[in-house]
Amino acid sequence: MSMNVFITGASSGIGAALAREFARRGATLGLMARRKENLEELIATLPNPERHHAYVCDVTDRDALIACAREFDKVVGGTDIAIANAGISVGVKTQYYEDLEVMEKVYKTNVFAMASTFHAFIEPMMERKRGTLVGIGSVAGIRGMPGTDAYCSSKSAVITYCESLRVEMKKHGIDVLTVSPGFVKTPLTDVNPYPMPFLVTADEFAQAAVRNILAKKTYSTVPWQMGFVSKLLRVLPNCVFDKVFGKRKQKPRNNEINRA
């Protein structure tokens, strides 16, 4: 498969798994993350490692992110798929003053960096009248769970942002897709103190997600079973939802941000 794919948050978890799956299918990759050693180790394990490009960058550095993305687009002669995957998951409670700064960091990474990533590719994709932008959402964006004020609301923002952009970009020949993971076994979910139904490995997620991306499904949930769960949660009356999830164990609060 001859295609050029750019992925943020690519050094571990879902991002690394997506890189492995696209590389297995013959894609040329631009991989962005903060940790140079992790990126280099990942690329060394991929088919045709000499074809892939590593970009060491914090996605909250807007100008640096855009510069790296545009460099990849120029070097490979056009990006076919850009995946905004970088994300933070951490327990946040609004009643704690120190958590307000954490919430801001979550939004900068999960939402604003996604917009910066897409911004870098929209103009060249508009000129070519083709291209695919992929936002990694979450089933956590469907209903707000206690103790995850930042993560749930940021992923809800991702879902509606991608929907708005999808409608806008359609006339330019650009597809905007949303992939919402359910529970995927990664360092971000290993700290979750609550049951995680239909848990899948990162590689299992990536295989299904890439199929959906290549099929240009505008919105998909992986694993598919969590799609039914999310639809049920969406229509659950507030009184029932509050009672069921009010006593749910919560993701730990801490000052050490976990970022994909």
Residue pairs with C-beta under 8 A, 6 or more apart in sequence:
1 25
1 26
1 27
2 26
2 27
3 22
3 26
3 27
3 28
3 80
3 81
4 27
4 28
4 29
4 30
4 72
4 76
4 77
4 78
4 79
4 80
4 81
5 22
5 27
5 28
5 29
5 30
5 79
5 80
5 81
5 82
5 83
6 29
6 30
6 31
6 32
6 69
6 72
6 73
6 79
6 81
6 82
6 83
6 117
6 121
7 15
7 18
7 19
7 22
7 29
7 30
7 31
7 32
7 83
7 85
8 15
8 32
8 33
8 59
8 65
8 83
8 84
8 85
8 86
8 113
8 117
9 15
9 32
9 33
9 59
9 85
9 86
9 87
9 259
9 260
10 16
10 18
10 19
10 29
10 31
10 32
10 33
10 39
10 42
10 85
11 31
11 33
11 34
11 35
11 38
11 39
11 42
12 33
12 38
12 186
12 187
12 260
13 184
13 186
13 187
13 188
13 202
13 260
14 85
14 136
14 181
14 184
14 186
14 202
14 205
14 206
14 260
15 31
15 33
15 83
15 85
15 86
15 260
16 42
16 202
17 201
17 202
17 203
17 205
17 206
18 83
18 85
18 206
18 209
18 210
19 29
19 31
19 42
19 46
19 52
20 42
20 45
20 46
20 203
20 206
21 203
21 206
21 207
21 209
21 210
22 29
22 81
22 210
23 29
23 46
23 47
23 48
23 52
24 47
25 210
26 47
28 48
28 51
28 52
28 53
28 76
29 43
29 46
29 51
29 52
29 53
30 52
30 53
30 55
30 68
30 69
30 72
30 76
30 79
31 39
31 42
31 43
31 52
31 53
31 54
31 55
32 54
32 55
32 56
32 57
32 59
32 65
32 68
32 69
32 86
33 39
33 55
33 56
33 57
33 86
34 56
34 57
34 58
34 259
35 56
36 54
36 56
39 54
39 55
39 56
40 54
43 49
43 52
43 54
46 52
53 72
53 75
53 76
55 68
55 69
55 71
55 72
57 64
57 65
57 68
58 64
59 65
59 86
59 109
59 113
59 116
59 117
60 105
60 108
60 109
60 112
60 113
62 112
62 113
62 116
65 113
65 116
65 117
65 120
66 116
66 119
66 120
69 79
69 82
69 117
69 120
69 121
70 120
70 124
72 79
73 79
73 120
73 121
73 124
78 124
78 128
78 131
79 121
79 124
79 125
79 131
80 130
80 131
80 132
81 131
81 132
81 133
81 134
81 213
82 117
82 118
82 120
82 121
82 131
82 132
82 133
82 134
83 134
83 136
83 213
84 113
84 114
84 117
84 118
84 133
84 134
84 135
84 136
85 136
85 260
86 109
86 110
86 113
86 114
86 259
86 260
87 109
87 110
87 136
87 188
87 259
87 260
88 105
88 106
88 109
88 110
88 150
88 151
88 257
88 258
88 259
88 260
89 148
89 151
89 188
89 189
89 251
89 258
89 260
90 102
90 106
90 150
90 151
90 251
90 252
90 253
90 254
90 257
90 258
91 147
91 148
91 250
91 251
91 252
91 253
91 254
92 99
92 102
92 103
92 106
92 147
92 148
92 149
92 150
92 151
92 253
93 99
93 147
93 149
93 253
94 100
94 103
94 149
96 253
98 255
99 149
99 150
99 253
102 150
102 255
102 257
103 149
103 150
105 257
106 150
106 151
106 154
107 150
107 154
107 157
109 259
110 151
110 154
110 155
110 157
110 158
111 154
111 157
111 158
111 161
114 135
114 158
114 161
115 161
118 133
118 135
118 165
118 176
121 131
121 133
122 133
122 169
122 174
124 131
125 131
125 133
125 172
125 173
125 174
126 172
126 173
126 174
128 173
129 172
129 173
130 173
130 174
131 173
131 174
131 175
132 174
132 175
132 176
132 177
132 213
132 216
133 162
133 165
133 169
133 174
133 175
133 176
133 177
134 176
134 177
134 178
134 179
134 213
135 158
135 159
135 161
135 162
135 176
135 177
135 178
135 179
136 158
136 179
136 180
136 181
137 155
137 158
137 159
137 162
137 178
137 179
137 180
137 181
138 151
138 155
138 158
138 180
138 181
139 180
139 181
139 182
139 221
139 226
139 229
139 230
139 233
140 148
140 151
140 152
140 155
141 152
141 153
141 154
141 155
141 156
141 157
141 158
141 159
141 180
142 156
142 230
142 233
142 234
143 152
143 233
143 234
143 236
143 241
143 245
144 152
144 153
144 156
145 152
145 245
145 248
145 250
146 245
146 246
146 248
146 250
147 250
147 251
147 253
148 250
148 251
151 251
155 180
158 178
159 178
159 180
159 219
162 176
162 177
162 178
163 178
163 219
165 176
166 175
166 176
166 177
166 178
166 218
169 175
169 176
175 216
175 218
176 218
177 212
177 213
177 216
177 217
177 218
177 219
177 220
178 218
178 219
178 220
179 209
179 212
179 213
179 220
179 221
179 222
180 219
180 220
180 221
180 222
180 226
180 230
181 205
181 209
181 221
181 222
182 197
182 198
182 199
182 200
182 221
182 222
182 223
182 225
182 226
182 229
182 230
183 189
183 192
183 196
183 197
183 198
183 199
183 200
183 226
184 199
184 200
184 201
184 202
184 205
184 222
185 199
185 200
185 201
185 202
186 202
186 260
187 258
188 258
188 260
189 196
189 199
191 251
191 252
191 258
192 251
193 249
193 250
193 251
193 252
194 248
194 249
194 250
197 225
197 226
197 229
198 223
198 225
198 226
198 229
200 222
200 223
204 223
205 222
205 223
208 222
208 223
208 224
209 220
209 222
212 220
212 222
220 227
221 227
221 230
233 241
236 244
